[in-house]
Amino acid sequence: VVIGWFWRKFRHLPLPAWLLICLQLGILLHFSGGFLQVDGRRLYDVHVAGIANEWARYDKLVHLLNAFFACLLVEYIQMPGRASGYAPRTFVVLTVLGLGAVVEILEYFVCASIP
């Protein structure tokens, strides 16, 4: 329902193909982390390249990549003339941090309700 609402609300935006591909890749990686199993564990719990460090978990890397893609999207929507300076860039980062907080809350509710 939420994805359908977003599609209906934002379908008129003329987003470039490369940005749509980045967003689709981010969604695919995100859902893969929850649904794919590696050695009996969710992909989200797997350490990338065998590096046994907390920052090298698939979950952390996917969230980093999705935050980058979200920055590209917010910048494209909010700054069509490519305004320069610290204020517009700060706005983009703060917007993405807020969106990330909403995503984390939604993830918690999904993980708490689906075994």
DAWOQUI-V585357 format. One record per residue. N is the residue number from 1. OMEGA is omega in whole degrees, -180 to 180 (NA if undefined). Layout:
N_OMEGA, N_OMEGA
//
This chain:
1_-179, 2_179, 3_177, 4_178, 5_179, 6_179, 7_-179, 8_-177, 9_-171, 10_-176, 11_-179, 12_-179, 13_180, 14_-180, 15_178, 16_-177, 17_-178, 18_179, 19_176, 20_178, 21_178, 22_-180, 23_178, 24_177, 25_179, 26_178, 27_179, 28_178, 29_-179, 30_-180, 31_178, 32_-180, 33_-179, 34_-173, 35_-179, 36_-180, 37_175, 38_-178, 39_177, 40_179, 41_175, 42_178, 43_179, 44_-177, 45_-177, 46_175, 47_-176, 48_177, 49_178, 50_179, 51_-176, 52_179, 53_-176, 54_-178, 55_-177, 56_176, 57_179, 58_-180, 59_-179, 60_-178, 61_178, 62_178, 63_176, 64_180, 65_179, 66_176, 67_177, 68_178, 69_178, 70_176, 71_178, 72_-180, 73_-178, 74_178, 75_-179, 76_-178, 77_-173, 78_-173, 79_-177, 80_180, 81_-179, 82_177, 83_-179, 84_179, 85_-176, 86_-176, 87_179, 88_180, 89_177, 90_177, 91_179, 92_-178, 93_180, 94_176, 95_-179, 96_176, 97_177, 98_177, 99_178, 100_178, 101_178, 102_179, 103_180, 104_178, 105_177, 106_177, 107_180, 108_-180, 109_178, 110_-179, 111_180, 112_-176, 113_-180, 114_-179, 115_NA
//
